[in-house]
Amino acid sequence: MATNKYQLPSPYVTASPLQPTEDEVYYRHLDDLKLESPKQNTKYGVAIFGVGRAGTIHLRNILNNRRLDLLYIVEDEEDRLEKIEKYYCLDPKSVRLISGKQSSLVYSDPKVRFVVVSTPTDTHEAIIDQALKHNKAVFCEKPISSDVGVTVKLFALARQVNQPLFSAFNRRFDPSYANIRKRVRAGEVGKVLTVKVCNRDAPMPSLEFLKISSGVFYDAFVHDVDLVLYSLGELPDKVVSFSHATVPEIKALGDYDNVSVLLSFPSGTNGIIDLCRQCSYGNEQRLEVFGEKGMLKAENRAALGNVELYTLEAVSKGPIDYSFPSRYKEAYERELQHFVDVLDGTATILVTEKTTMAVSKIATAVEESARTGKIVQLRWTADEAIE
Ligand SMILES: NC(=O)c1ccc[n+]([C@@H]2O[C@H](COP(=O)([O-])OP(=O)(O)OC[C@H]3O[C@@H](n4cnc5c(N)ncnc54)[C@H](O)[C@@H]3O)[C@@H](O)[C@H]2O)c1
């Protein structure tokens, strides 16, 4: 009899089980209930530049973060400023909505501790330069620049003024990828033989965006290669790419939409990146790390994946998350909180200058391979090594 025979003592008389550390939301809920203020509990003044696809995500997260005080919204499309104010129920006495032409107000305001830069990539340099020169910390959308020389110059300035310059590689903050990295680094799969990243985009970016995106390697591939580096902590010495423009409008821009990249690492590990600008069934995002002792993988996510339809023909589930704002919701929230922790001094920056520079150098090499059809060799100095 499998009923009374296995009855446990009442849960009220036994010690409660330990809560899994992976459930961060529950731990935050417990903190919210305890109401114990952390030692560092000051609010940081923030200005956000650009409220488009990426900026909209950051704006919502800034408004939801109790440690942040939004002081300025800088947006060049001036007819959107009033709409933004109304939509987010902003009090114009506390949040100033201005155009890029008035951005000196942000730089000269001592209450602004940091700026979030989510404007098109070719505008990053001017904003970062001014923000750093006015001693503001910078949280910048990736890539910092599509020009390695500009990225080097901006990091040198950040070091000189002793302010963090953060390149927002949000996927590092996705709970499943962070968990995989932790376990790979703990040796759970042994020596890694292959890392596979699948990145198929939905919805397809607009042509207006693609025209100013700096191309697929600096706009999209940088995320994929960052994930490979994040998992392995090693730099590739050879890369090759087979890249195609299958969509006529993308071909006309001189860009690619269907990209495969192979990365060879000195340790004998291979990286395989499969990247496409379109995916009819959602935002396909998978990571697999295969090693001598086992394999770790993060599958697609589906907000309604727990709902199943049973019919005579099939059992089907809800679709995978459709877009990057849905797939990486937690990652965007966690990366902003990480930046607050960095300003507090309770965390060291997870996207380092070395990683950002390495990603930039690899993207340039992969683009060269796509254009020439050749394997491109990469040389690294000991100073460039990443962890
Ligand atoms: N991490 C991610 O998942 C992710 C996703 C999308 C875009 N991005 C990055 O974010 C950046 C912006 O891309 P997007 O897709 O949001 O672009 P977008 O065109 O949707 O938005 C950019 C906004 O910036 C405004 N703008 C332009 N120049 C400005 C200036 N000098 N000052 C103030 N506002 C200005 C534009 O009017 C627009 O509203 C790019 O660097 C892109 O690579 C990152």
Ligand as a Chemical Component Dictionary entry (heavy atoms), coordinates in Angstrom:
data_LIG
# 
_chem_comp.id                   LIG 
_chem_comp.type                 NON-POLYMER 
_chem_comp.pdbx_formal_charge   0 
_chem_comp.three_letter_code    LIG 
# 
loop_
_chem_comp_atom.comp_id 
_chem_comp_atom.atom_id 
_chem_comp_atom.alt_atom_id 
_chem_comp_atom.type_symbol 
_chem_comp_atom.charge 
_chem_comp_atom.model_Cartn_x 
_chem_comp_atom.model_Cartn_y 
_chem_comp_atom.model_Cartn_z 
_chem_comp_atom.pdbx_ordinal 
LIG N1  N1  N 0  21.666 44.360 -25.753 1  
LIG C1  C1  C 0  20.643 44.185 -26.563 2  
LIG O1  O1  O 0  19.943 43.200 -26.497 3  
LIG C2  C2  C 0  20.346 45.241 -27.601 4  
LIG C3  C3  C 0  19.167 45.181 -28.330 5  
LIG C4  C4  C 0  18.900 46.186 -29.269 6  
LIG C5  C5  C 0  19.806 47.200 -29.481 7  
LIG N2  N2  N 1  20.978 47.207 -28.768 8  
LIG C6  C6  C 0  21.961 48.306 -28.948 9  
LIG O2  O2  O 0  21.354 49.502 -28.446 10 
LIG C7  C7  C 0  21.744 50.605 -29.221 11 
LIG C8  C8  C 0  20.482 51.309 -29.759 12 
LIG O3  O3  O 0  19.795 50.406 -30.605 13 
LIG P1  P1  P 0  18.192 50.453 -30.733 14 
LIG O4  O4  O 0  17.805 49.255 -31.483 15 
LIG O5  O5  O -1 17.560 50.705 -29.403 16 
LIG O6  O6  O 0  18.034 51.749 -31.646 17 
LIG P2  P2  P 0  16.707 52.586 -31.884 18 
LIG O7  O7  O 0  16.905 53.280 -33.184 19 
LIG O8  O8  O 0  15.499 51.779 -31.666 20 
LIG O9  O9  O 0  16.752 53.666 -30.696 21 
LIG C9  C9  C 0  17.722 54.673 -30.599 22 
LIG C10 C10 C 0  17.077 55.927 -30.030 23 
LIG O10 O10 O 0  18.097 56.887 -29.779 24 
LIG C11 C11 C 0  17.650 58.182 -30.210 25 
LIG N3  N3  N 0  18.859 58.991 -30.491 26 
LIG C12 C12 C 0  19.679 58.932 -31.568 27 
LIG N4  N4  N 0  20.742 59.731 -31.389 28 
LIG C13 C13 C 0  20.594 60.310 -30.169 29 
LIG C14 C14 C 0  21.375 61.224 -29.381 30 
LIG N5  N5  N 0  22.555 61.690 -29.827 31 
LIG N6  N6  N 0  20.903 61.600 -28.178 32 
LIG C15 C15 C 0  19.726 61.134 -27.708 33 
LIG N7  N7  N 0  18.941 60.258 -28.404 34 
LIG C16 C16 C 0  19.379 59.848 -29.602 35 
LIG C17 C17 C 0  16.790 57.894 -31.433 36 
LIG O11 O11 O 0  15.871 58.941 -31.674 37 
LIG C18 C18 C 0  16.080 56.597 -30.996 38 
LIG O12 O12 O 0  14.870 56.833 -30.311 39 
LIG C19 C19 C 0  22.669 50.085 -30.319 40 
LIG O13 O13 O 0  23.998 50.261 -29.895 41 
LIG C20 C20 C 0  22.324 48.604 -30.392 42 
LIG O14 O14 O 0  23.430 47.817 -30.802 43 
LIG C21 C21 C 0  21.244 46.269 -27.833 44 
# 
loop_
_chem_comp_bond.comp_id 
_chem_comp_bond.atom_id_1 
_chem_comp_bond.atom_id_2 
_chem_comp_bond.value_order 
_chem_comp_bond.pdbx_ordinal 
LIG N1  C1  SING 1  
LIG C1  O1  DOUB 2  
LIG C1  C2  SING 3  
LIG C2  C3  SING 4  
LIG C2  C21 DOUB 5  
LIG C3  C4  DOUB 6  
LIG C4  C5  SING 7  
LIG C5  N2  DOUB 8  
LIG N2  C6  SING 9  
LIG N2  C21 SING 10 
LIG C6  O2  SING 11 
LIG C6  C20 SING 12 
LIG O2  C7  SING 13 
LIG C7  C8  SING 14 
LIG C7  C19 SING 15 
LIG C8  O3  SING 16 
LIG O3  P1  SING 17 
LIG P1  O4  DOUB 18 
LIG P1  O5  SING 19 
LIG P1  O6  SING 20 
LIG O6  P2  SING 21 
LIG P2  O7  DOUB 22 
LIG P2  O8  SING 23 
LIG P2  O9  SING 24 
LIG O9  C9  SING 25 
LIG C9  C10 SING 26 
LIG C10 O10 SING 27 
LIG C10 C18 SING 28 
LIG O10 C11 SING 29 
LIG C11 N3  SING 30 
LIG C11 C17 SING 31 
LIG N3  C12 SING 32 
LIG N3  C16 SING 33 
LIG C12 N4  DOUB 34 
LIG N4  C13 SING 35 
LIG C13 C14 SING 36 
LIG C13 C16 DOUB 37 
LIG C14 N5  SING 38 
LIG C14 N6  DOUB 39 
LIG N6  C15 SING 40 
LIG C15 N7  DOUB 41 
LIG N7  C16 SING 42 
LIG C17 O11 SING 43 
LIG C17 C18 SING 44 
LIG C18 O12 SING 45 
LIG C19 O13 SING 46 
LIG C19 C20 SING 47 
LIG C20 O14 SING 48 
# 
